[in-house]
Amino acid sequence: MYAFAKASITTSLLIAGALAIGAPPPAQARDGVVAGLAAGALAGVAAGAILSAPRPAPYYGPVVVDDPPPPVEYGPPCYFENHRVWDPYRGYIIIRERVCD
């Protein structure tokens, strides 16, 4: 646990203890609303101090890095060749043709 979290919890407990020691005598029935609001505020401050304490990040261990798999060859190597072809409308044209061995 972080030192800040310990300090936050310790501080909230000290404040709650000091308020409990210095608390006035029990309230009368007519003071029930004010006493209830004060008790609720005190409980909210204490709960907020406890819940807002930072928590350490989880540790998942070292990252395992494997060697990449070898490249996969899907077939014979291919390349392109240029061919001169006669087109009756345009004359000689050059086309590229894929050739695989």
N, C-alpha and C positions, 0 to 999 in steps of 0.2 A: 504494500500500500504506500502511496506517495506521502511524503512528509506534509504536504499541503492538506491532504485528506485527514491525516491524523490530527493536525492542528485545527481543522474545521470541526471535527467531531468533538475534540477536547474542549474547544471554545464553546460549542453549543451546550455541552453537558455542564460546563462551569456556569454559564448564564442561567440555565434551567435550575441548577442547584441554588444559585444566589437568589433567584426570584422565589423559589420555594421557601427558603429560610426567612426572607424578608416579607413574606406574604401577610396581608392583614388577616385578622380573625375571620372565621366563616361568615359569608354574606347572609343577610336576611332575605326573606322571601321576596321582598320588594326590590332587592338588588339583583335578582336572578338574571335579568337580561344583560346588564353590564358585566356581571361576573362571567356569564357564558361567552360573551363576546371577547373578553380578556383571555379566558382560557383557550378559546378557539384560535385567537391570534398567537398566543404563546405556542400552542401545538403546531400551528402552521409554520412559524419561524423555525422551530426545532426540526420539523420534518423537512423543510426546505434546506436547512444547513446539512442535514444528513444525506439527502438525495442528490444534492448538487455537488458533492465531492467527486473529483475526477477519478476514473478507474483506469488501470493499466490496460494497454492493448493486449489481446491474446497472442500467444506465441505459437506459431504453427510449425516450427522447425525449419531447417535449412531447405533451400530450393534445390531440387535435384535436376540437373541438366544432363540429358542423354545426348549422344552423338546423333546427328540427323541421319535418317535412312539414306541409303545410296540412291542415286537417281535411277529412275525406271526408264528403260528404253522400250518404246512401244513398237518398234519395227526398224526396218533398215533405214540408213540415213538418206535423206532426200535433198535434192537441189533443183534449181531452176535452169532451164536452157532456153536460149532465144532461137526461134526458127523463123526463117523468111518464107512467107506463104503468099501465093498469088490470089488476089481477090479481084474478080472481074469488074467490080464497081469502083474499087479504089486503087487497083494496081498491087504492087508488092507491099505487104505489110509485115511487121515483125510481131510475133506472138510469143508470150512466155509460157513455157510448159513445164510442169512439175515432173521430175524424173526420180523414181526411187529404185535403188539397186536391189 
